[in-house]
Amino acid sequence: MSGTSLDGIDVAIVDITGSGFKAKINVLTSHSVPYPRKIREALLAISNMSAFTGDISRLNFVLGELYAEALEETAERAQIPLSTIKLIGCHGQTIFHEGQGAQYLGKKVASTFQIGESSVISERTGIDVISNFRERDMAAGGRGAPLVPYLDYMLIRHRGRGRVAINIGGVANLTAIPPNTSSDRVIAFDTGPGNIIIDQLVTRITAGGQTYDRDGVIAVSGEVDPKLLAKLLRDKYFRAKPPKTAGREQYGSDYVSKLLDTELSSEDLIATATALTAESIALGVRNFVLTDMRVDEIFVSGGGTHNPTLMKMLRKAMDPIPVMETTEVGLDVDAKEAIAFAVMAYETAHCRPSNVPMATGAKRPVVLGKMTQNGTPRNGSSNGATPINGAVRNNGTATHKVKAPRSTQVSRQTVASKAKAATR
């Protein structure tokens, strides 16, 4: 998925059969295409920043081209004919997200804005596109995030064990699932910063020479400053009750500038920012999960799993609860969110809701996303919004109508994915 970290475009091509939480998923392939440096810089310049409308409009169309190319590249690498893909689910790139209403022009408005023009994607690929998943949840009174709990509940729930799924992308979020429970008892929310502060610090300290702390080597060479960490953990966001969402709006350029004004060395500052991510996740579990359910296992996915220093800190903060990667339950750490938007697009194509109101705060379950129909007949039939068997991609989720020989079965009991994405 094109997430808050602005790493690039994650793609998953998936076969789906069945419906709702009982659906079965075959992940045929997954792949990540990094953003070119100039694209990433342009996106940073318009993300929660004052920007020219012309820049936003142009980037919207440029990203549509990049998403189409990413799907084509992924399909070609896996030798999957593009003509067998029936549906694309495109989350898009978030450039603004304000899940809690703010006063604006006499109205209290919650809003979100994702770019990546679906008409361009559909025209380039010849495939129907479902995009803009968050708006409908917000219109129904939700925060528009997190949406991934739908997949977490589908694939990670267990009859006898209380489980927490944590994804550490730019922002960190969790889904807590009590044993043998229905989706209306799921606890889910953004815990706070994931990689977003670490990445910005590294980028600014190295003047763009590095954009993240590869393998956590900078953090491990520094020391955590306990006073600064304690101060940062007093942020009122960490005490706020769910549902809640976080993003670049809270942890963007201004926040990082204040950290850089401290007298800490670069290594100590990055070590402290890494500890902030681990400790804020642990706070979320202790304050809002363990009060309501027992936790037997924690499964982590996302780019943060590739930072050994962060993972070591998280395991220490959560001890004695075991902290494992989602690969332990067969789910690729880099593909989970791509698969999630594949599933949501599939559900939308069948006119079924896929938000989890307990996670987002929405008043009711709603059908997410908007359809951009291609209208070009392929294989002798139209590509309309007919219910389909399928595969999907994240910033282009795709529904596949035939099984590829290399597919991997994914279901609630066995979760698996193929071709680990080349992301950090």
PLY file of the C-alpha trace (Angstrom):
ply
format ascii 1.0
element vertex 424
property float x
property float y
property float z
element edge 423
property int vertex1
property int vertex2
end_header
0.00 0.00 0.00
1.12 3.58 -0.54
1.26 4.39 3.14
2.35 7.27 5.34
6.02 6.31 4.93
5.80 7.13 1.20
8.04 4.15 0.41
6.31 3.11 -2.77
3.53 0.99 -4.18
2.75 -2.43 -2.69
0.85 -4.79 -4.98
-0.88 -8.09 -4.25
-2.68 -10.22 -6.82
-5.19 -12.46 -5.12
-7.85 -15.06 -5.88
-10.86 -14.78 -3.60
-13.83 -17.10 -3.24
-16.70 -17.07 -0.79
-17.89 -14.02 1.11
-17.39 -12.03 4.27
-15.23 -13.41 7.05
-15.54 -16.93 5.61
-13.92 -16.00 2.29
-10.89 -17.97 1.15
-7.90 -16.19 -0.31
-5.14 -17.40 -2.62
-2.27 -14.91 -2.79
-0.79 -15.44 -6.24
2.01 -12.91 -5.91
3.04 -9.71 -4.16
5.61 -7.10 -5.07
6.69 -3.60 -4.06
7.71 -0.84 -6.47
9.62 2.03 -4.77
8.63 5.60 -5.54
11.22 7.49 -7.60
13.01 10.01 -5.39
11.44 13.04 -7.11
7.95 11.58 -6.72
8.53 10.96 -3.02
9.80 14.51 -2.53
6.81 15.92 -4.39
4.42 13.89 -2.24
6.11 15.06 0.94
5.72 18.65 -0.27
1.92 18.32 -0.49
1.23 15.97 2.44
-0.46 18.03 5.16
1.30 21.11 3.78
0.25 24.29 2.04
0.45 23.43 -1.64
-0.57 24.62 -5.08
-3.70 22.96 -6.40
-1.86 22.44 -9.69
0.74 20.25 -7.98
-1.97 18.14 -6.33
-3.84 17.72 -9.61
-0.73 16.72 -11.56
0.45 14.28 -8.91
-3.02 12.74 -8.82
-2.68 11.82 -12.49
1.00 10.87 -12.28
0.26 8.42 -9.46
-2.51 6.88 -11.55
0.10 6.11 -14.21
2.54 4.70 -11.62
-0.12 2.47 -10.04
-1.06 1.03 -13.43
2.61 0.39 -14.23
3.13 -1.26 -10.82
0.30 -3.71 -11.45
1.58 -4.48 -14.94
5.11 -5.07 -13.61
3.86 -7.34 -10.83
1.66 -9.37 -13.17
4.50 -9.74 -15.69
6.97 -10.88 -13.03
4.55 -13.60 -11.93
3.56 -14.47 -15.51
-0.08 -13.66 -14.78
-1.93 -12.37 -17.88
-3.39 -8.93 -17.19
-6.52 -10.05 -19.05
-7.33 -12.50 -16.24
-7.47 -9.73 -13.63
-11.04 -8.60 -13.11
-10.88 -5.82 -10.55
-8.40 -3.29 -9.15
-8.73 -1.93 -5.62
-6.68 1.24 -5.21
-6.27 2.79 -1.79
-4.29 5.71 -3.21
-1.82 7.98 -1.45
-3.13 9.85 1.57
-2.06 13.49 1.55
-4.44 14.62 4.32
-6.43 12.79 6.95
-8.38 14.37 9.79
-10.55 11.65 11.27
-11.92 13.76 14.09
-14.14 16.66 13.08
-12.67 20.17 13.09
-14.49 23.49 12.83
-14.34 24.85 9.31
-16.51 27.58 7.76
-19.17 27.15 10.40
-19.31 23.37 10.11
-17.61 20.58 12.04
-15.96 18.51 9.32
-13.92 15.31 9.33
-12.17 14.75 6.02
-9.61 12.68 4.17
-7.90 13.00 0.79
-6.23 10.23 -1.23
-4.77 10.79 -4.69
-3.99 8.40 -7.55
-6.53 8.91 -10.34
-8.66 5.79 -10.79
-9.74 6.80 -14.30
-6.11 6.71 -15.44
-5.57 3.28 -13.85
-8.71 1.89 -15.50
-7.88 3.35 -18.88
-4.30 2.05 -18.87
-5.19 -1.46 -17.70
-8.67 -1.97 -19.14
-9.92 -3.03 -15.69
-12.60 -1.70 -13.35
-11.21 0.15 -10.32
-12.57 0.61 -6.82
-10.91 3.47 -4.95
-11.44 6.00 -2.12
-12.30 3.52 0.61
-12.16 5.83 3.63
-14.73 8.49 2.77
-17.86 6.38 3.19
-16.85 5.21 6.65
-16.31 8.85 7.64
-19.65 9.87 6.18
-21.17 7.21 8.47
-19.54 8.85 11.50
-16.29 6.86 11.54
-12.66 7.99 11.54
-11.97 6.36 8.17
-9.26 4.26 9.82
-8.10 1.72 10.62
-9.68 -0.38 7.88
-7.30 -3.36 7.99
-9.09 -4.89 11.04
-11.52 -6.47 8.58
-8.70 -8.66 7.26
-7.16 -9.13 10.71
-10.41 -10.55 12.05
-10.84 -12.73 8.97
-7.37 -14.30 9.12
-5.91 -13.96 12.63
-8.80 -14.68 15.00
-8.51 -17.86 17.09
-11.01 -19.89 19.08
-8.85 -20.30 22.15
-6.31 -17.46 22.10
-6.54 -13.72 22.49
-4.51 -12.19 19.67
-3.27 -8.73 18.76
-2.21 -7.87 15.21
0.11 -4.86 14.98
1.12 -3.18 11.74
4.09 -0.81 11.88
4.07 1.36 8.79
4.47 5.12 8.87
1.82 4.99 11.58
1.39 2.00 13.88
-2.01 0.42 14.42
-3.36 -2.61 16.21
-6.31 -4.97 16.06
-7.11 -6.90 19.24
-9.31 -9.97 18.86
-10.59 -11.79 21.96
-10.77 -15.60 21.68
-13.88 -17.04 20.03
-15.60 -13.71 19.49
-17.60 -11.83 16.87
-16.28 -8.81 14.98
-18.32 -6.41 17.11
-15.95 -7.06 20.03
-12.77 -6.25 18.12
-10.64 -3.41 19.52
-8.67 -1.47 16.90
-6.97 1.92 16.63
-3.82 3.74 15.58
-1.37 3.60 18.48
0.69 6.55 17.20
3.94 6.87 15.24
5.40 3.85 13.51
8.33 4.63 11.21
7.24 8.18 10.38
9.35 10.05 12.96
12.40 7.82 12.55
12.30 8.19 8.76
11.99 11.97 8.87
14.83 12.31 11.36
17.15 10.14 9.26
16.22 12.00 6.07
16.88 15.42 7.56
20.00 14.45 9.48
21.57 12.89 6.37
20.27 15.65 4.06
18.40 13.02 2.07
21.32 10.63 1.81
19.24 8.05 3.69
15.48 7.94 4.12
15.23 5.37 6.92
17.34 3.62 9.55
18.29 0.47 7.64
18.36 -2.52 10.00
18.12 -0.12 12.96
21.89 0.42 12.91
21.72 4.13 13.83
19.35 3.54 16.75
21.38 0.66 18.14
24.51 2.84 18.14
22.80 5.47 20.30
21.23 5.60 23.74
17.61 6.33 24.58
17.18 9.58 26.49
14.72 8.69 29.31
13.69 12.29 30.03
12.86 13.10 26.41
11.08 9.76 25.98
8.96 10.35 29.09
8.06 13.81 27.81
7.06 12.49 24.39
4.93 9.74 25.94
2.90 12.39 27.78
1.35 13.33 24.42
-2.41 13.45 24.99
-2.94 11.23 21.92
-1.60 8.21 23.80
-4.15 8.74 26.59
-7.10 9.33 24.26
-9.58 6.46 24.13
-10.27 4.64 20.85
-11.48 4.98 18.19
-8.63 7.26 17.13
-6.36 7.78 14.15
-2.91 9.31 13.73
-0.83 10.54 10.83
1.51 13.12 9.41
-0.85 15.77 10.76
0.40 15.00 14.31
3.86 13.59 13.61
5.04 15.53 10.59
7.62 18.19 9.87
6.84 20.50 12.81
7.06 17.65 15.31
10.42 16.53 13.91
11.78 20.08 13.89
11.17 20.32 17.63
13.06 17.06 18.18
15.97 18.34 16.13
16.14 21.41 18.37
17.19 19.21 21.30
20.87 18.83 22.16
20.91 15.06 21.67
23.30 13.45 19.24
21.80 12.11 16.02
22.22 8.54 17.23
20.58 9.21 20.62
17.73 11.11 18.97
16.96 8.26 16.56
17.28 5.70 19.38
14.77 7.71 21.41
12.37 8.03 18.46
12.59 4.27 17.95
11.82 3.69 21.63
8.86 6.07 21.31
7.33 3.83 18.66
7.83 0.67 20.73
6.65 2.19 24.02
3.59 3.91 22.51
2.48 0.61 20.97
2.94 -1.08 24.35
0.97 1.72 26.03
-1.89 1.16 23.61
-1.96 -2.56 24.43
-1.75 -2.02 28.19
-4.23 0.87 28.45
-6.91 -0.15 25.96
-6.57 -3.89 25.30
-5.41 -5.70 28.43
-8.12 -3.92 30.39
-10.77 -5.76 28.34
-9.22 -9.06 27.25
-6.30 -11.38 27.76
-3.55 -11.31 25.16
-1.81 -14.59 24.43
0.06 -13.64 21.25
1.08 -10.56 19.29
1.75 -10.71 15.53
3.56 -7.82 13.83
3.64 -6.82 10.16
4.76 -3.80 8.16
8.06 -2.09 7.45
8.89 -1.85 11.14
9.48 -5.60 11.28
12.67 -5.05 9.25
14.14 -2.88 12.02
15.71 -5.33 14.54
16.30 -2.55 17.07
12.64 -1.56 17.05
11.48 -5.16 17.28
13.84 -5.84 20.22
12.47 -2.78 22.04
8.88 -3.85 21.34
9.49 -7.39 22.63
11.03 -5.97 25.79
8.13 -3.55 26.28
5.53 -6.32 25.82
7.29 -9.03 27.87
6.05 -11.64 28.88
3.58 -11.64 25.95
5.30 -13.27 22.95
5.80 -10.92 19.97
6.12 -12.65 16.59
5.96 -11.65 12.94
2.82 -12.48 10.94
4.93 -14.95 8.95
4.35 -17.26 11.94
0.73 -17.53 10.79
1.71 -17.60 7.12
1.06 -13.94 6.30
3.84 -11.97 4.58
4.75 -8.95 6.71
5.00 -6.72 3.63
1.82 -7.80 1.87
-0.86 -7.67 4.57
-2.25 -4.24 3.80
-2.21 -4.92 0.06
-4.21 -8.07 0.66
-6.60 -6.16 2.94
-7.57 -3.70 0.20
-7.91 -6.60 -2.20
-10.47 -8.14 0.11
-12.30 -4.84 0.64
-12.52 -4.21 -3.10
-13.89 -7.72 -3.58
-16.54 -7.13 -0.91
-17.48 -3.77 -2.44
-17.90 -5.39 -5.86
-20.45 -7.68 -4.21
-22.16 -4.74 -2.46
-21.11 -5.95 1.01
-19.82 -3.76 3.88
-16.18 -4.15 4.92
-15.61 -1.56 7.62
-15.53 -2.65 11.26
-17.57 -0.04 13.19
-15.91 -0.99 16.50
-12.56 -0.06 14.92
-13.49 3.16 13.13
-16.36 4.43 15.26
-18.80 4.39 12.35
-22.50 4.24 13.21
-23.05 1.22 11.00
-21.36 -1.16 8.54
-21.13 0.43 5.07
-20.03 -0.54 1.58
-16.68 1.18 1.00
-15.18 2.80 -2.07
-16.20 4.21 -5.43
-16.35 2.31 -8.71
-14.64 3.52 -11.88
-15.98 1.27 -14.62
-13.82 0.63 -17.63
-16.62 -0.20 -20.03
-14.27 -1.88 -22.48
-15.33 -5.45 -23.35
-12.59 -8.00 -22.62
-12.74 -11.72 -23.26
-16.07 -11.19 -24.97
-17.83 -9.60 -22.01
-18.12 -6.27 -20.26
-16.09 -5.43 -17.20
-19.03 -4.10 -15.22
-19.68 -4.35 -11.51
-20.83 -7.93 -11.72
-19.93 -10.09 -8.72
-16.61 -11.80 -9.42
-14.17 -14.37 -8.20
-11.08 -12.60 -7.60
-7.76 -11.26 -6.95
-6.87 -7.77 -5.96
-3.95 -5.43 -5.48
-3.32 -2.84 -2.82
-2.56 0.30 -4.64
-4.09 -1.69 -7.30
-5.76 -4.76 -6.00
-6.83 -7.15 -8.65
-9.38 -9.89 -8.84
-8.25 -12.94 -10.68
-10.69 -15.35 -12.23
-8.39 -18.35 -12.67
-6.01 -20.06 -10.30
-2.36 -19.74 -11.11
-0.30 -22.87 -10.56
1.88 -21.15 -7.97
-0.94 -19.87 -5.78
-0.88 -20.27 -2.02
-4.03 -21.06 -0.04
-5.01 -18.42 2.48
-7.95 -18.84 4.80
-8.82 -18.15 8.42
-7.03 -21.36 9.38
-4.05 -21.10 7.03
-2.77 -17.73 6.01
-0.02 -17.59 3.42
1.43 -15.34 0.76
4.02 -15.62 -1.96
6.95 -13.56 -3.13
8.03 -11.38 -0.22
7.88 -7.74 -1.24
11.15 -5.85 -1.55
10.35 -3.19 1.05
12.07 -2.32 4.24
0 1
1 2
2 3
3 4
4 5
5 6
6 7
7 8
8 9
9 10
10 11
11 12
12 13
13 14
14 15
15 16
16 17
17 18
18 19
19 20
20 21
21 22
22 23
23 24
24 25
25 26
26 27
27 28
28 29
29 30
30 31
31 32
32 33
33 34
34 35
35 36
36 37
37 38
38 39
39 40
40 41
41 42
42 43
43 44
44 45
45 46
46 47
47 48
48 49
49 50
50 51
51 52
52 53
53 54
54 55
55 56
56 57
57 58
58 59
59 60
60 61
61 62
62 63
63 64
64 65
65 66
66 67
67 68
68 69
69 70
70 71
71 72
72 73
73 74
74 75
75 76
76 77
77 78
78 79
79 80
80 81
81 82
82 83
83 84
84 85
85 86
86 87
87 88
88 89
89 90
90 91
91 92
92 93
93 94
94 95
95 96
96 97
97 98
98 99
99 100
100 101
101 102
102 103
103 104
104 105
105 106
106 107
107 108
108 109
109 110
110 111
111 112
112 113
113 114
114 115
115 116
116 117
117 118
118 119
119 120
120 121
121 122
122 123
123 124
124 125
125 126
126 127
127 128
128 129
129 130
130 131
131 132
132 133
133 134
134 135
135 136
136 137
137 138
138 139
139 140
140 141
141 142
142 143
143 144
144 145
145 146
146 147
147 148
148 149
149 150
150 151
151 152
152 153
153 154
154 155
155 156
156 157
157 158
158 159
159 160
160 161
161 162
162 163
163 164
164 165
165 166
166 167
167 168
168 169
169 170
170 171
171 172
172 173
173 174
174 175
175 176
176 177
177 178
178 179
179 180
180 181
181 182
182 183
183 184
184 185
185 186
186 187
187 188
188 189
189 190
190 191
191 192
192 193
193 194
194 195
195 196
196 197
197 198
198 199
199 200
200 201
201 202
202 203
203 204
204 205
205 206
206 207
207 208
208 209
209 210
210 211
211 212
212 213
213 214
214 215
215 216
216 217
217 218
218 219
219 220
220 221
221 222
222 223
223 224
224 225
225 226
226 227
227 228
228 229
229 230
230 231
231 232
232 233
233 234
234 235
235 236
236 237
237 238
238 239
239 240
240 241
241 242
242 243
243 244
244 245
245 246
246 247
247 248
248 249
249 250
250 251
251 252
252 253
253 254
254 255
255 256
256 257
257 258
258 259
259 260
260 261
261 262
262 263
263 264
264 265
265 266
266 267
267 268
268 269
269 270
270 271
271 272
272 273
273 274
274 275
275 276
276 277
277 278
278 279
279 280
280 281
281 282
282 283
283 284
284 285
285 286
286 287
287 288
288 289
289 290
290 291
291 292
292 293
293 294
294 295
295 296
296 297
297 298
298 299
299 300
300 301
301 302
302 303
303 304
304 305
305 306
306 307
307 308
308 309
309 310
310 311
311 312
312 313
313 314
314 315
315 316
316 317
317 318
318 319
319 320
320 321
321 322
322 323
323 324
324 325
325 326
326 327
327 328
328 329
329 330
330 331
331 332
332 333
333 334
334 335
335 336
336 337
337 338
338 339
339 340
340 341
341 342
342 343
343 344
344 345
345 346
346 347
347 348
348 349
349 350
350 351
351 352
352 353
353 354
354 355
355 356
356 357
357 358
358 359
359 360
360 361
361 362
362 363
363 364
364 365
365 366
366 367
367 368
368 369
369 370
370 371
371 372
372 373
373 374
374 375
375 376
376 377
377 378
378 379
379 380
380 381
381 382
382 383
383 384
384 385
385 386
386 387
387 388
388 389
389 390
390 391
391 392
392 393
393 394
394 395
395 396
396 397
397 398
398 399
399 400
400 401
401 402
402 403
403 404
404 405
405 406
406 407
407 408
408 409
409 410
410 411
411 412
412 413
413 414
414 415
415 416
416 417
417 418
418 419
419 420
420 421
421 422
422 423
